[in-house]
Amino acid sequence: MFDKTKDPVCKKKIRKKEAVATSEYEGKLYYFCSQKCKEEFDKDPEKYI
């Protein structure tokens, strides 16, 4: 139950262990379904949180 999260860029629900990439921002870890979503997040994290 707690292993699921939502990609902050595309809003797709994913399992944390199946995430393609992660980024840490302000002490919180974010999980992504693709490298593209991670790159978009890293450009402007405030846009997505």
KARACOR-V783635 format. One record per run of one state. SS is the DSSP state (h for helix, s for strand, l for the rest). FROM is the first residue (numbers start at 0). TO is the last residue. If there is no record, write none. Layout:
BEGIN
{{SS;FROM;TO} {SS;FROM;TO}}
END
This chain:
BEGIN
{{l;0;2} {s;3;5} {l;6;11} {s;12;14} {h;15;17} {l;18;19} {s;20;24} {l;25;26} {s;27;31} {l;32;33} {h;34;42} {l;43;43} {h;44;47} {l;48;48}}
END
